[in-house]
Amino acid sequence: MNKVTEYIDKELKKMDRHIVATPESREFLDSFSKANQGSMDMVLTQMAVNWGYKIALENVKLEFMEKYITNTNKD
């Protein structure tokens, strides 16, 4: 379990260091989209990709930890 969660944590930490910021929330992404009024579409697209990757990592980590905890509690 440690290697998987360590990898996920490492990837999540990288999200803050990308050239294009990873939104902290869906609301931030939505507000950026409204504020730019169609300009900077490349940046908006990359922000959306980063957001999706972040959500995917968080969901995999949660699922993995739930299964690990369930399996260790059976003993």
Secondary structure as the mmCIF struct_conf table of DSSP 4:
data_model
#
loop_
_struct_conf.conf_type_id
_struct_conf.id
_struct_conf.beg_label_comp_id
_struct_conf.beg_label_asym_id
_struct_conf.beg_label_seq_id
_struct_conf.end_label_comp_id
_struct_conf.end_label_asym_id
_struct_conf.end_label_seq_id
HELX_RH_AL_P HELX_RH_AL_P1 ASN A 2 LYS A 14
HELX_RH_3T_P HELX_RH_3T_P1 MET A 15 ARG A 17
BEND BEND1 HIS A 18 VAL A 20
HELX_LH_PP_P HELX_LH_PP_P1 ALA A 21 PRO A 23
BEND BEND2 GLU A 24 SER A 25
HELX_RH_AL_P HELX_RH_AL_P2 ARG A 26 ASN A 36
TURN_TY1_P TURN_TY1_P1 GLN A 37 GLY A 38
BEND BEND3 SER A 39 SER A 39
HELX_RH_AL_P HELX_RH_AL_P3 ASP A 41 ASN A 73
TURN_TY1_P TURN_TY1_P2 LYS A 74 LYS A 74
#
